[in-house]
């Protein structure tokens, strides 16, 4: 068996195991671990990379139409220590910086826990790119724990958009995560999004499945 065939066989096995687990345990959802990253608005892209610059897609991520870009930037908080962030595309209406609590301590700030897009009243930060710098007036958040799903998924799991649920995690450092918000949209792909702090605390791996607990 050559290297390519072995890789295809391994990936197929993992996918089939996940399908089987989701079928046998209908309350289970796959985990997507989100490392620190940044979403940029068009004016900030040009200030950081130059007039007319377009971000370069590198690879697709879990949600349809979204992708990690080749480009990275640095953010500099009150402590003055730069932190490197990958840019995620496509461009957004408002620049948003998503960090973990561990990251925020390096920066010297404690951002609020917010849902993506809810940046009003959040801290700002300095962003450094290859062609310039930007003083973002707001946008730094710790992203809340959330589960993306379609309306069909929501009916299957018996939950509604905006509902808070708990999630049961197995394993040696398993337990229950509270305050997980359900986000329903037709374009979503089923995924339980957490940051690296939560993943490390529960020893979760990308693609592992967890169980939704409803009241």
Secondary structure, DSSP 4 states (H G I P E B T S, - for coil): --HHHHHHHHHHHHHHHHHHHHHHSTTEEEEEEE-SEEE--HHHHHHHH-TT----EEEE-SSTT-EEEEEEEEEE-TT--EEEEEEEES--SS-EEE--HHHHHHHT--PPEE-TT--TT-EEEEEE-SS-EEEEEEEEEEEPPEEEE-HHHHHHHT--TT-EEEEEE-STT-EEEEEEEEEE-TT---EEEEEHHHHHHTT--TT-EEEEE--
